[in-house]
Every structure is written in structure tokens, then in C-alpha cells.
């Protein structure tokens, strides 16, 4: 029996993958998207689009052909995952029930349950490490609980978000209960009302009224986390990311202005004074340099350690409910907001983070991200399973915390350590690292 790749053992599994590659001599891929990921797949040596392969074979019967790797959309996953057989080597880019973390209401539900479990098993101090998401209620099912909380802090600002939409669609801010009367309908509906169309599920979330501002503008962070297994949990953090800025100076006097409060690029690029040449993003390194100049390196190091905690705790909160499958991996896009005390807040997690580039710099970063994702997934069988770094990805968790190789844990003691993460903390010398790590397979030029 071959050992799982996530065991971190070189041995038979790596050998098997290498033999499979030599037998096939190519990776047959499908891609449901037409943006950056398709460019990356087309440029990868030894990878062949199934559509091109079928055309070359003169197959015209409408068959999609067999594939080894599929960058699918969640719609395809929902309709097909339970009905197809996948061979040992096949990989797809989502876990079956990824929505346990990426749907806003389920993410909060799982985090709340995980925090209660921690409090029961490890105490309040440990559970307090999960206090990184705003007070949240699902509507209409928790409408009455929400009203109780709402009345405890009259005049505060709340934000309403549809649980399963993206790009800022359907989001609005409110301060009065009359603005959300549509979501008052719940289990108390009359027999006549039950035949009416159901109200779309939303979450009502306490709005962060004191965001950290740069040049008077609000921003959030987009950070990428790659999970290759949930049992055991194996997660990688990408060194690069970006900050997304609003196009208009922040003010609580205009809660109806989406250009003030929503940082989604899909929203900001529709602003009348949006400049596509200038854009509304900073690379993560630029943001980290700014924060370090303002607050010092120790404060910023502590901030990024807190952000690391958000990644690990959120993944642990769904570890027991995600359907683990050796064929699956997931590239998550985390959205993190900083308040003026430099406390990070988890806003949401995206299962399909936008891979469309808004500038050449953005395109280059996303190309590197996706290339390195394919390196980690390792269809070619180049890796041993013991790597702590692959290109721009650092192994953050491998059935337990992962530490930097230059850290002597015995000398430092258990209370002081450095995690193996470098989010914007150093130059991403991915090309040099990949050159050392990845050797061409027989008959193939270097990646």
C-alpha cells in the first residue's frame, strides 16, 4: 500500500508519482476559467489541455476526454464530485464541502463552535485566541438574538452581507432595525406566508467602526493559504499578497457610500474617479514597510503572528467537518481587516479568490502564486514530502506547527519560537529556491 503524500514521507508514494509521470509523459488538464490560471496551465512544460489533445486525436464525439488535473468551478464540483471515479493521481482544486469555511454563515457557525470547544477543553485564555471575528448573526434564523444584541448598543453600525455572494454584491450598512424588516420573517411565518419566496440568507455583523487608515482610506488584506490535506491538516502560506484600498476617504457619516466602506476591487473600479493606471492596491511588502516605519518591527512582527493565528485557528475550526479527499486541494483567499489598534479581524474566506489581474504587477504576482500552487500539488512527483518551502509558499502547519530551520527550540524554550511563515517579511526569492528544489524529469526541460 502506498503512503499518503501528506505523511511527509518520501518513499513509495513519491516513487509511484514519478513512475506515473514517466508513463503518461504529460499532465492532461482541464480549466473552467479563462484568466490567469489558464495562462499558467498553458505555459507549464509537459501539461496538455484536454481540448487540444482531443482535437489532435480527431475526436469529435463531444467527449471531454480523460483528465489528470482540473481547475474546476464550485458549480461543477457540486454537480459532479459525488458521481465520478478519480484515479489515484488525479487532482481537483476544491474540497467537496469547502463552503463550511467559505460561506459566511457557516464560517461563523464553525468558529463559534470551535471557540466553545476550546473554552471547555483548554480554558478561557485559549478560547480568547479565537476572538478575531466580529459579532455575527445569521438572518432570518437568528433575528431575535440579533435584536437583543442590537439593543445593547444603540446607535452602533452593522453590516449586512448575503451568505453566498461575492465581489461586494448585496452588502449594505445600517443603524436602524427598520432597514432589515425583510429578514424578520422566520420560523413564525403563517401557513399562507410559507408559500411565499424565501428571504435570502444574510449575516448581520458588527461593523468595525475604527479601521486602520492610510491617507484617510480604509483597506483590507488579501492573503493566500493553500491546504493540501485536512487529515492530517497540512497548510501553506504564500509570502506575497496585497492590500485593497477604498477609493474614498473613510467616514461614518456616509454609511450608504459603498466606495467608502467596501474595498472589493469589483466595487472600487466602478467609482467615477477610479484611475485604472494607479489602481487601489499595495503589494504586501509595501504595506509591511509602511507599518514598520510607523510602529516598529516588534509591533509589526506581533501583528503578523496574530494573522498567522487566524489562519491556523480558522482551518482547525472546520478540520473535523471538511470531507477530506486525497484528490483535493484548496487555494483560499483570506480577507483580513486591521483596526486602529492593529488588531486583525477575519472578514471572510474565499474558495474562489479572483484570479483576474488588475495591473501588470498584479498579473505577475498571481502567475507566481499559481505556478507555485502547482509546484506544491506536484503532479510530476518531484517533491520528497519533507519540504518546508516551495517557491513562495512556506509550510505553516503539518499536523502541528512548523518552525524555521534556523531556530533551536531547545535553546529558546517552548515559550519563544519563530513559525515558518514569512508573509511579506522578506524578499520572495522564489526563482532561486525553485531552481535548487525542482530538477527536470527525464526528457523534460526545466520549469
C-alpha positions as CSV (number, residue, x, y, z in Angstrom):
1,X,0.0,0.0,0.0
2,X,1.3,3.4,-0.9
3,X,1.6,6.0,1.8
4,X,-0.3,9.3,1.6
5,X,1.6,12.3,0.3
6,X,0.6,14.3,3.3
7,X,2.5,11.9,5.6
8,X,5.7,13.8,4.7
9,X,7.4,10.5,3.8
10,X,9.4,10.3,0.6
11,X,9.4,6.6,0.0
12,X,6.9,4.6,-2.2
13,X,4.4,7.4,-2.9
14,X,6.9,9.8,-4.4
15,X,8.3,7.0,-6.5
16,X,4.8,6.0,-7.6
17,X,4.1,9.5,-8.8
18,X,7.3,9.7,-10.7
19,X,6.6,6.4,-12.4
20,X,3.1,7.6,-13.3
21,X,4.6,10.8,-14.8
22,X,7.1,8.8,-16.9
23,X,4.4,6.5,-18.1
24,X,2.0,9.3,-19.1
25,X,4.8,11.8,-20.1
26,X,2.3,14.6,-19.8
27,X,-0.4,16.0,-17.4
28,X,-3.8,16.3,-19.1
29,X,-5.6,19.3,-17.6
30,X,-9.0,21.0,-17.8
31,X,-9.7,24.5,-16.7
32,X,-13.1,26.2,-16.2
33,X,-11.6,29.7,-16.1
34,X,-10.2,31.9,-18.8
35,X,-8.0,34.2,-16.8
36,X,-4.5,34.0,-15.2
37,X,-4.8,30.3,-14.2
38,X,-5.4,29.3,-17.9
39,X,-2.2,31.2,-18.9
40,X,-0.2,29.4,-16.2
41,X,-1.5,26.0,-17.2
42,X,-0.8,26.6,-20.9
43,X,2.8,27.6,-20.1
44,X,3.6,24.7,-17.9
45,X,6.1,22.2,-19.5
46,X,4.6,18.8,-20.1
47,X,1.0,19.9,-19.4
48,X,-1.6,19.5,-22.2
49,X,-5.1,20.9,-22.5
50,X,-7.6,18.0,-22.9
51,X,-9.4,20.0,-25.6
52,X,-6.2,20.3,-27.7
53,X,-5.4,16.7,-27.1
54,X,-8.9,15.6,-28.3
55,X,-8.6,17.8,-31.4
56,X,-5.2,16.3,-32.2
57,X,-6.7,12.9,-31.9
58,X,-9.5,13.9,-34.2
59,X,-12.2,13.1,-31.6
60,X,-15.4,14.8,-32.5
61,X,-18.0,12.9,-30.5
62,X,-18.4,15.7,-27.9
63,X,-16.4,13.8,-25.2
64,X,-14.4,15.9,-22.8
65,X,-11.7,13.2,-22.6
66,X,-9.9,11.9,-19.6
67,X,-8.0,14.4,-17.4
68,X,-5.4,14.3,-14.6
69,X,-5.9,17.8,-13.2
70,X,-9.0,20.0,-13.2
71,X,-9.2,23.6,-12.1
72,X,-12.9,23.5,-11.8
73,X,-15.5,25.9,-10.5
74,X,-17.7,25.2,-7.5
75,X,-20.8,24.7,-9.7
76,X,-19.1,21.7,-11.5
77,X,-17.9,20.3,-8.1
78,X,-21.4,20.5,-6.6
79,X,-23.0,18.6,-9.6
80,X,-20.3,16.1,-10.4
81,X,-18.0,15.3,-7.4
82,X,-20.2,12.5,-6.0
83,X,-20.7,10.8,-9.3
84,X,-17.3,10.4,-10.8
85,X,-14.4,8.0,-10.2
86,X,-11.0,9.5,-9.9
87,X,-7.8,7.6,-10.2
88,X,-5.0,7.8,-7.6
89,X,-3.0,10.6,-9.2
90,X,-6.0,12.9,-10.2
91,X,-6.3,16.3,-8.5
92,X,-9.0,19.0,-8.4
93,X,-8.9,22.4,-6.8
94,X,-11.7,22.2,-4.2
95,X,-12.7,20.0,-1.3
96,X,-16.2,18.6,-1.5
97,X,-17.7,20.8,1.2
98,X,-15.3,23.8,1.0
99,X,-18.3,26.0,1.9
100,X,-18.0,25.1,5.6
101,X,-15.3,27.7,5.7
102,X,-16.1,29.9,2.7
103,X,-19.8,30.6,3.2
104,X,-20.1,33.5,5.6
105,X,-22.7,32.0,7.9
106,X,-21.1,28.5,8.1
107,X,-17.7,30.0,8.8
108,X,-19.0,31.9,11.8
109,X,-21.0,28.9,13.0
110,X,-17.9,26.7,12.9
111,X,-15.7,29.3,14.6
112,X,-18.3,29.8,17.4
113,X,-18.5,26.0,17.9
114,X,-14.7,25.7,17.9
115,X,-14.3,28.5,20.4
116,X,-16.8,26.9,22.8
117,X,-14.9,23.6,22.5
118,X,-11.6,25.3,23.3
119,X,-13.1,27.0,26.3
120,X,-14.5,23.7,27.6
121,X,-11.3,21.8,27.0
122,X,-8.5,24.3,27.4
123,X,-10.0,27.3,29.3
124,X,-11.0,30.9,28.5
125,X,-7.5,32.1,27.8
126,X,-7.0,29.6,25.0
127,X,-10.6,30.3,23.7
128,X,-9.8,34.0,23.6
129,X,-7.3,33.4,20.8
130,X,-10.3,32.9,18.6
131,X,-11.8,36.4,19.2
132,X,-10.8,37.5,15.8
133,X,-14.1,37.8,14.0
134,X,-16.8,40.4,14.6
135,X,-20.1,39.7,16.5
136,X,-22.2,38.0,13.8
137,X,-25.8,36.6,13.5
138,X,-27.5,34.7,10.6
139,X,-30.7,36.2,9.4
140,X,-33.6,35.4,9.4
141,X,-32.9,32.4,11.7
142,X,-31.2,34.4,14.4
143,X,-33.2,37.6,14.0
144,X,-34.4,37.7,17.6
145,X,-30.9,37.0,19.1
146,X,-29.6,39.8,16.9
147,X,-32.2,42.2,18.1
148,X,-31.2,41.6,21.7
149,X,-27.6,42.3,20.9
150,X,-28.6,45.3,18.7
151,X,-30.5,46.9,21.6
152,X,-27.5,46.6,23.9
153,X,-25.5,49.1,21.8
154,X,-27.9,51.6,20.3
155,X,-26.5,53.7,17.5
156,X,-23.8,51.3,16.5
157,X,-23.2,50.4,12.9
158,X,-23.9,46.9,11.5
159,X,-23.1,45.5,8.0
160,X,-25.4,43.1,6.2
161,X,-23.9,40.5,3.8
162,X,-25.6,37.8,1.7
163,X,-24.1,34.4,2.8
164,X,-23.2,33.1,-0.6
165,X,-22.4,36.1,-2.9
166,X,-19.1,37.7,-3.6
167,X,-17.5,40.9,-5.0
168,X,-19.5,43.1,-2.6
169,X,-22.8,42.3,-4.2
170,X,-25.8,42.8,-1.9
171,X,-23.8,44.3,1.0
172,X,-25.1,47.4,2.9
173,X,-24.6,49.1,6.3
174,X,-27.4,50.0,8.7
175,X,-28.1,51.5,12.1
176,X,-31.9,51.1,12.3
177,X,-34.0,47.9,12.6
178,X,-36.5,49.2,10.1
179,X,-33.8,48.8,7.4
180,X,-33.8,45.0,7.8
181,X,-37.5,44.3,8.3
182,X,-37.5,41.8,5.3
183,X,-35.3,39.5,7.4
184,X,-37.7,39.5,10.4
185,X,-39.6,36.6,8.7
186,X,-38.5,33.3,10.1
187,X,-40.0,30.1,11.6
188,X,-43.0,32.1,12.9
189,X,-44.4,32.6,9.4
190,X,-48.1,31.7,8.9
191,X,-49.3,28.9,6.6
192,X,-50.0,31.5,3.9
193,X,-46.6,33.1,4.1
194,X,-44.8,29.7,3.9
195,X,-45.8,29.5,0.2
196,X,-44.0,32.9,-0.5
197,X,-40.5,33.1,-1.8
198,X,-37.9,32.6,0.9
199,X,-35.9,35.6,2.0
200,X,-32.2,35.3,1.0
201,X,-30.0,34.3,4.0
202,X,-27.7,37.1,5.2
203,X,-25.3,37.7,8.1
204,X,-25.6,40.8,10.3
205,X,-22.2,41.6,11.5
206,X,-20.9,44.3,13.9
207,X,-19.1,46.8,11.6
208,X,-15.5,47.7,12.5
209,X,-16.0,51.4,13.1
210,X,-12.4,52.1,13.8
211,X,-10.4,50.7,10.9
212,X,-6.7,51.4,10.5
213,X,-6.5,54.1,7.8
214,X,-3.7,55.1,5.4
215,X,-4.1,58.5,3.8
216,X,-7.6,58.5,5.3
217,X,-8.7,55.4,3.4
218,X,-9.8,52.0,4.6
219,X,-8.2,48.8,3.3
220,X,-8.1,45.1,3.9
221,X,-5.5,42.4,3.2
222,X,-5.9,39.6,0.7
223,X,-3.7,36.7,1.8
224,X,-3.4,33.2,0.2
225,X,-3.4,29.9,2.1
226,X,-3.1,26.6,0.3
227,X,-4.4,23.4,2.0
228,X,-3.3,20.1,0.6
229,X,-4.9,17.9,3.3
230,X,-7.2,18.2,6.3
231,X,-6.4,14.8,7.7
232,X,-3.8,15.5,8.8
233,X,-4.0,19.3,8.4
234,X,-1.3,20.5,6.0
235,X,-1.4,24.2,5.2
236,X,1.0,26.5,3.3
237,X,1.1,30.3,3.5
238,X,2.1,32.4,0.5
239,X,4.7,35.2,1.0
240,X,3.0,37.7,-1.2
241,X,-0.4,39.3,-1.1
242,X,-1.8,42.7,-1.3
243,X,-3.8,45.4,0.5
244,X,-7.0,46.6,-1.2
245,X,-7.9,50.3,-0.6
246,X,-11.2,52.1,-0.8
247,X,-11.2,54.9,-3.4
248,X,-12.8,57.5,-1.0
249,X,-11.7,58.8,2.4
250,X,-13.3,57.0,5.3
251,X,-16.2,58.5,7.2
252,X,-19.1,57.0,9.3
253,X,-21.3,60.0,8.2
254,X,-22.0,58.3,4.9
255,X,-22.8,54.7,5.5
256,X,-24.6,54.4,2.2
257,X,-21.5,55.1,0.2
258,X,-20.0,51.8,-0.9
259,X,-16.9,53.5,-2.2
260,X,-16.1,54.4,1.4
261,X,-16.8,51.1,3.1
262,X,-16.2,48.3,0.6
263,X,-12.7,47.5,-0.5
264,X,-13.6,44.9,-3.2
265,X,-11.9,45.8,-6.5
266,X,-15.1,44.9,-8.3
267,X,-16.8,47.7,-6.4
268,X,-13.9,50.3,-6.4
269,X,-13.2,50.1,-10.1
270,X,-16.8,51.5,-10.8
271,X,-16.1,54.7,-8.8
272,X,-16.4,57.8,-11.0
273,X,-12.8,58.9,-10.2
274,X,-11.2,55.5,-10.3
275,X,-7.8,55.5,-12.0
276,X,-7.0,52.1,-13.6
277,X,-3.4,53.1,-14.1
278,X,-3.0,53.9,-10.4
279,X,-5.3,51.2,-9.1
280,X,-6.2,50.7,-5.5
281,X,-3.7,48.0,-4.3
282,X,-0.5,47.9,-2.4
283,X,1.8,44.9,-2.5
284,X,2.1,43.3,0.9
285,X,5.8,44.2,1.2
286,X,4.9,47.9,0.7
287,X,2.3,47.7,3.5
288,X,4.6,46.0,5.9
289,X,7.4,48.6,5.3
290,X,4.9,51.4,5.9
291,X,3.6,49.8,9.2
292,X,7.2,49.1,10.3
293,X,8.2,52.7,9.7
294,X,5.2,53.9,11.7
295,X,5.1,51.3,14.6
296,X,8.4,49.5,14.7
297,X,9.4,46.0,13.8
298,X,8.4,44.3,17.0
299,X,4.8,45.6,16.8
300,X,4.5,44.5,13.2
301,X,6.0,41.1,13.9
302,X,3.4,40.6,16.6
303,X,0.7,41.7,14.2
304,X,1.7,39.1,11.6
305,X,1.9,36.4,14.2
306,X,-1.7,37.2,15.2
307,X,-2.6,36.9,11.5
308,X,-0.9,33.5,11.4
309,X,-3.1,32.5,14.3
310,X,-6.2,33.4,12.4
311,X,-5.2,31.1,9.5
312,X,-4.5,28.1,11.7
313,X,-7.5,28.5,14.1
314,X,-9.9,29.0,11.3
315,X,-8.7,25.9,9.5
316,X,-8.8,23.9,12.7
317,X,-12.4,25.1,13.2
318,X,-13.5,23.1,10.1
319,X,-11.0,20.3,10.2
320,X,-13.5,17.8,11.6
321,X,-16.3,18.8,9.2
322,X,-14.5,19.2,5.9
323,X,-14.7,16.0,3.8
324,X,-11.0,15.2,3.3
325,X,-10.1,13.6,0.0
326,X,-6.6,12.9,-1.3
327,X,-7.7,14.2,-4.8
328,X,-8.5,17.6,-3.4
329,X,-6.6,20.8,-2.6
330,X,-7.8,24.3,-1.9
331,X,-6.3,27.8,-2.5
332,X,-8.1,30.1,-0.1
333,X,-8.2,33.9,-0.3
334,X,-8.3,35.3,3.2
335,X,-9.7,38.8,3.8
336,X,-8.2,40.4,6.9
337,X,-9.1,43.9,8.3
338,X,-6.9,45.8,10.7
339,X,-8.4,48.2,13.3
340,X,-6.7,51.3,14.6
341,X,-5.1,49.3,17.4
342,X,-3.5,47.0,14.9
343,X,-5.8,44.1,15.8
344,X,-6.5,41.8,12.8
345,X,-10.1,40.7,12.1
346,X,-11.2,37.9,9.9
347,X,-13.8,39.2,7.5
348,X,-14.2,36.2,5.2
349,X,-12.5,33.4,3.4
350,X,-12.9,32.9,-0.4
351,X,-12.9,29.5,-2.1
352,X,-12.5,31.1,-5.5
353,X,-10.4,34.2,-4.9
354,X,-10.3,36.4,-8.0
355,X,-7.5,35.3,-10.4
356,X,-8.2,38.2,-12.8
357,X,-5.4,40.7,-12.7
358,X,-6.0,44.5,-12.3
359,X,-2.4,45.5,-13.4
360,X,0.8,44.0,-14.7
361,X,2.2,43.8,-11.2
362,X,-1.0,42.0,-10.0
363,X,-0.7,39.7,-13.0
364,X,2.9,38.8,-12.2
365,X,2.1,38.1,-8.6
366,X,-0.9,35.9,-9.4
367,X,1.1,34.0,-12.0
368,X,3.8,33.2,-9.4
369,X,1.2,32.3,-6.9
370,X,-0.5,29.8,-9.3
371,X,2.8,28.4,-10.6
372,X,3.8,27.7,-7.0
373,X,0.4,26.2,-6.2
374,X,1.1,23.6,-9.0
375,X,4.6,23.0,-7.7
376,X,3.2,22.2,-4.2
377,X,0.4,20.0,-5.7
378,X,3.3,18.3,-7.5
379,X,1.6,16.3,-10.3
380,X,5.1,15.4,-11.6
381,X,6.3,13.8,-8.4
382,X,9.3,16.0,-7.9
383,X,9.0,16.6,-4.1
384,X,10.0,14.4,-1.3
385,X,7.2,15.5,1.0
386,X,9.6,16.9,3.6
387,X,9.9,20.4,2.1
388,X,9.2,23.4,4.3
389,X,9.3,25.8,1.4
390,X,8.3,25.5,-2.2
391,X,8.7,28.7,-4.2
392,X,6.7,31.5,-2.5
393,X,4.9,29.0,-0.2
394,X,6.1,28.3,3.3
395,X,4.7,25.2,5.1
396,X,2.8,26.7,8.1
397,X,1.2,23.7,9.6
398,X,1.8,20.0,9.2
399,X,-0.3,18.1,11.7
400,X,1.3,20.7,14.2
401,X,3.2,23.9,14.0
402,X,6.2,24.1,11.6
403,X,9.3,26.0,12.7
404,X,12.1,27.7,10.8
405,X,15.1,25.6,10.2
406,X,17.4,28.2,11.8
407,X,15.6,28.1,15.1
408,X,16.9,26.0,18.0
409,X,13.8,25.2,20.0
410,X,15.7,23.6,22.9
411,X,17.9,26.7,23.3
412,X,15.0,29.1,23.1
413,X,12.5,27.2,25.2
414,X,8.9,26.3,24.3
415,X,7.6,29.8,25.1
416,X,9.7,31.5,22.4
417,X,9.8,30.4,18.8
418,X,9.5,31.5,15.2
419,X,6.9,30.0,13.0
420,X,7.9,29.0,9.5
421,X,6.0,31.9,7.9
422,X,7.3,34.9,6.0
423,X,4.3,36.9,4.9
424,X,5.9,40.0,3.4
425,X,8.7,39.5,5.9
426,X,11.5,39.0,3.4
427,X,12.2,39.1,-0.3
428,X,10.4,36.3,-2.2
429,X,13.4,34.8,-3.9
430,X,11.2,32.1,-5.3
431,X,13.1,31.6,-8.6
432,X,16.4,30.8,-6.9
433,X,14.7,28.5,-4.4
434,X,12.8,26.6,-7.1
435,X,16.0,26.2,-9.2
436,X,17.5,24.3,-6.3
437,X,14.4,22.4,-5.4
438,X,13.0,21.2,-8.8
439,X,15.1,19.2,-11.1
440,X,13.8,18.4,-14.6
441,X,12.4,15.0,-15.2
442,X,13.9,12.7,-17.9
443,X,13.4,14.2,-21.4
444,X,11.9,17.5,-20.0
445,X,13.3,21.0,-19.8
446,X,13.4,22.9,-16.5
447,X,10.3,24.6,-15.2
